[in-house]
Amino acid sequence: MIQLIVGEKGKGKTKHLLEKVNASAKTSNGNIVYLDKNSKHMYELNNKIRLINASEYPISSEDEFVGFVCGIVSQDHDLEQVYFDSFMDVAYIKDRTKVEDIVKKLDKISEQFKVDFIISVSLDASELSEYMQSKVIVSL
Protein backbone atom coordinates (compact mmCIF):
# COMPACT_ATOMS: atom_id res chain seq x y z
CA MET A 1 0.00 0.00 0.00
CA ILE A 2 1.15 3.49 -0.83
CA GLN A 3 0.08 6.48 1.26
CA LEU A 4 0.94 10.07 0.40
CA ILE A 5 1.31 13.14 2.59
CA VAL A 6 1.26 16.08 0.19
CA GLY A 7 1.65 19.85 0.35
CA GLU A 8 4.05 22.58 -0.64
CA LYS A 9 7.40 22.99 1.13
CA GLY A 10 7.11 24.27 4.69
CA LYS A 11 3.51 23.17 5.27
CA GLY A 12 4.32 20.62 8.02
CA LYS A 13 4.44 17.31 6.14
CA THR A 14 7.44 16.05 8.12
CA LYS A 15 5.62 16.62 11.41
CA HIS A 16 2.72 14.43 10.21
CA LEU A 17 5.15 11.80 8.92
CA LEU A 18 7.04 11.68 12.23
CA GLU A 19 3.80 11.38 14.22
CA LYS A 20 2.61 8.55 11.98
CA VAL A 21 5.89 6.60 12.07
CA ASN A 22 6.21 6.89 15.85
CA ALA A 23 2.59 5.77 16.33
CA SER A 24 3.23 2.80 14.04
CA ALA A 25 6.32 1.80 16.02
CA LYS A 26 4.12 1.26 19.09
CA THR A 27 1.80 -1.21 17.34
CA SER A 28 3.90 -2.78 14.59
CA ASN A 29 5.22 -6.33 14.91
CA GLY A 30 7.63 -5.94 11.99
CA ASN A 31 10.47 -3.60 11.14
CA ILE A 32 10.11 0.04 10.11
CA VAL A 33 12.54 2.13 8.05
CA TYR A 34 12.57 5.94 7.82
CA LEU A 35 14.43 7.15 4.73
CA ASP A 36 15.49 10.81 4.73
CA LYS A 37 17.98 13.12 3.02
CA ASN A 38 19.85 13.70 6.31
CA SER A 39 19.93 12.53 9.94
CA LYS A 40 18.29 15.64 11.37
CA HIS A 41 15.26 13.78 12.78
CA MET A 42 17.25 10.98 14.42
CA TYR A 43 16.27 11.96 17.96
CA GLU A 44 12.61 12.47 17.08
CA LEU A 45 12.19 8.84 15.99
CA ASN A 46 11.32 5.93 18.24
CA ASN A 47 14.40 3.74 18.77
CA LYS A 48 12.65 0.79 17.06
CA ILE A 49 12.75 2.70 13.76
CA ARG A 50 15.78 2.41 11.50
CA LEU A 51 16.79 5.78 10.06
CA ILE A 52 18.58 5.63 6.73
CA ASN A 53 20.28 8.80 5.52
CA ALA A 54 20.04 8.41 1.73
CA SER A 55 22.69 11.07 1.13
CA GLU A 56 25.31 8.70 2.55
CA TYR A 57 24.85 6.35 -0.41
CA PRO A 58 25.92 6.87 -4.04
CA ILE A 59 22.40 7.40 -5.41
CA SER A 60 22.21 9.87 -8.28
CA SER A 61 19.12 8.97 -10.31
CA GLU A 62 15.53 7.83 -9.97
CA ASP A 63 16.38 4.32 -11.18
CA GLU A 64 19.24 4.00 -8.69
CA PHE A 65 16.82 5.08 -5.95
CA VAL A 66 14.32 2.35 -6.90
CA GLY A 67 17.18 -0.17 -6.87
CA PHE A 68 18.23 1.10 -3.45
CA VAL A 69 14.69 0.59 -2.12
CA CYS A 70 14.61 -2.91 -3.61
CA GLY A 71 17.84 -3.63 -1.75
CA ILE A 72 16.32 -2.49 1.55
CA VAL A 73 13.22 -4.63 0.97
CA SER A 74 15.20 -7.69 -0.12
CA GLN A 75 17.41 -7.69 2.97
CA ASP A 76 14.64 -7.56 5.58
CA HIS A 77 11.86 -10.14 5.40
CA ASP A 78 10.27 -8.63 8.52
CA LEU A 79 10.00 -5.18 6.95
CA GLU A 80 6.45 -3.81 7.24
CA GLN A 81 6.73 -0.11 6.49
CA VAL A 82 9.09 2.36 4.83
CA TYR A 83 8.62 6.10 5.34
CA PHE A 84 10.09 8.57 2.86
CA ASP A 85 10.66 12.16 3.94
CA SER A 86 11.58 14.78 1.33
CA PHE A 87 10.70 12.22 -1.33
CA MET A 88 11.72 14.23 -4.40
CA ASP A 89 15.16 14.86 -2.87
CA VAL A 90 15.90 11.31 -1.68
CA ALA A 91 14.57 9.81 -4.95
CA TYR A 92 16.58 12.29 -7.07
CA ILE A 93 13.46 13.40 -8.91
CA LYS A 94 14.30 16.58 -10.80
CA ASP A 95 11.14 16.66 -12.94
CA ARG A 96 7.87 16.80 -10.97
CA THR A 97 6.11 14.88 -13.73
CA LYS A 98 8.26 11.80 -12.88
CA VAL A 99 6.89 11.47 -9.33
CA GLU A 100 3.94 9.34 -10.43
CA ASP A 101 6.19 6.95 -12.37
CA ILE A 102 8.33 6.31 -9.30
CA VAL A 103 5.27 5.94 -7.05
CA LYS A 104 3.84 3.35 -9.47
CA LYS A 105 7.10 1.38 -9.29
CA LEU A 106 7.00 1.54 -5.50
CA ASP A 107 3.36 0.43 -5.61
CA LYS A 108 4.38 -2.73 -7.49
CA ILE A 109 7.14 -3.42 -4.96
CA SER A 110 4.67 -2.81 -2.13
CA GLU A 111 2.14 -5.27 -3.53
CA GLN A 112 4.70 -7.97 -4.31
CA PHE A 113 6.57 -7.86 -1.00
CA LYS A 114 3.75 -6.70 1.33
CA VAL A 115 5.58 -3.57 2.48
CA ASP A 116 3.72 -0.30 3.03
CA PHE A 117 5.30 2.91 1.73
CA ILE A 118 4.32 6.21 3.33
CA ILE A 119 5.63 9.14 1.31
CA SER A 120 5.94 12.85 2.07
CA VAL A 121 6.07 14.74 -1.23
CA SER A 122 6.23 18.48 -1.89
CA LEU A 123 3.39 18.75 -4.36
CA ASP A 124 0.01 20.39 -4.00
CA ALA A 125 -2.93 17.96 -4.15
CA SER A 126 -4.39 19.93 -7.06
CA GLU A 127 -1.32 19.02 -9.17
CA LEU A 128 -1.84 15.28 -8.73
CA SER A 129 -3.43 12.81 -11.11
CA GLU A 130 -6.48 10.80 -10.07
CA TYR A 131 -4.21 7.81 -9.36
CA MET A 132 -2.04 9.87 -7.03
CA GLN A 133 -5.00 11.59 -5.35
CA SER A 134 -6.41 8.17 -4.45
CA LYS A 135 -3.26 7.55 -2.36
CA VAL A 136 -3.38 10.84 -0.37
CA ILE A 137 -3.97 10.50 3.39
CA VAL A 138 -2.97 14.06 4.36
CA SER A 139 -3.11 17.17 2.20
CA LEU A 140 -1.66 20.40 3.61
N, C-alpha and C positions, 0 to 999 in steps of 0.2 A: 504494500500500500504506500502511496505517495501522499504526503500532506504538505501544503504550502502555506507559509506565512509571508504575506506580500505587503508592500508599501514602499514609498520612496525612502531614500537614505535619511536617517535621523528620526524616523517615526516611532521607534521603540520595538522593532522586530526582535532584536537580540534578547531583550528583557522577556518577551513572551516565550522565545525559544528556550532560554535558561530555566524559566519556571516549569515549562513542559518537560524538559529532560530531567530535572531534579524530582519532579512528581513521579515520573516514570521509574526512576531509580528505586523508589520506595516500594513499588508493586511488581516490578519486572523480575522474572526468574532467570532470564538470559542476560547476555552481555549488551552493553550500550556503548557506542562510540560517538564522540562529539568532534567533528572535523571543522577546523577554523583556520584562518589565515595567519594567526599568531597564538601565543599562549596567554594572552591578556586575561581571559576568563577562568584560568586554572583554579583559582581559589573560590570561585563562585559555583563550581560544579561539585556535586556529591562525589565522594571518593570512590564510589563503585563505577563511575563513568570514566572511560578512557578518552583522554583528550589527545587528538592528533593535530599537530601543527603542520598543515600542508606545505607551508613555505620551506620547511626543512628538507623536502624531497624534491628531486629534479623533475618537476612537472611543469611543462611549458605549453601544453595544448589541451583542447577539450578531449581528444581521444586518449591522451596519456592520463588524464584525470579519470576517465571511465575505467581504464585499465587499472589504475591505482585503487579505485573502489572495488573492482573485481578481486584484486589481491587481498584487500581487507576482508571481504566476504568469504573468500576461499579459505582463509587461514583460521576462521573462527566459526565452528559449526554451532556454537551456542549464541551467536549474534542474533539479537532480536530487532534492534533499532540503531539507525545511524542518523545523526543530526548534522545538518550542514549550515553553518553560519557564514554570512557573506558569500553566498553561493557563486555569484558571478566571478568573484575574485579567486576563490579556491578552485573553481572549475576552469579557470582561464578562458572565460567566455568574453570575448571582445565585442561581439555583435549580439545585441539584445534578441534578435530574431532567432538565434541559435539555442536559446534557453529551452524552448519546447522540445527540440530534438534530443537534447541531453536528458531532460526529464523523462522522455519516452524510453530512452535506453535504460535509465534507472528503474523505470516502471517494470520493464521486462526482467531485470535482475531481481527486483523485489518479488515479483510473482514466482519466479523460478526457485529462488532460494529462501523464500518466506522471511524476508527482512524488510522492516518498515523504514522508509526514508522520510524524514521531516526536514523541510528545506526552507530557509529564510532567504528570500530573493528580493532585491531592490527594484521592483516593478510595481506600477500601480495596477490594481485589479482591472481597470478599464482597458488596459493595454493587452490583456490576456485573451487567448482564444477560448472557445467554449470548453475544450478539453482541459486546459489549464485551470479555468475557473471552477470546474467540477472538483478540483483537488484542493481548493483554498479552504483553510480552516480559520484563518485570521486575516483580515484585510484592514490595514491601518492607513 
